[in-house]
């Protein structure tokens, strides 16, 4: 049980880091709307539009690290089989 919790903690942390890197390694806060600046072809002014999407940020990594830490710490509370 101890090793299962530790392996699960490592898997959660690795999956979170992998997702964070795959989605752009955003070093800001997590975003649920992605901003796009599009220039108007006639006037040349830049317009801003938003698209629904998910970009995990540092808070996402912190939450995953906290969850992995709780699981790894919980493994210390499990008694060893005799």
PyMOL commands that set and color helices and strands:
alter all, ss='L'
color gray80, all
select helices_A, chain A and resi 2-22+58-77
alter helices_A, ss='H'
color red, helices_A
select strands_A, chain A and resi 31-39+46-55
alter strands_A, ss='S'
color yellow, strands_A
deselect
rebuild
show_as cartoon
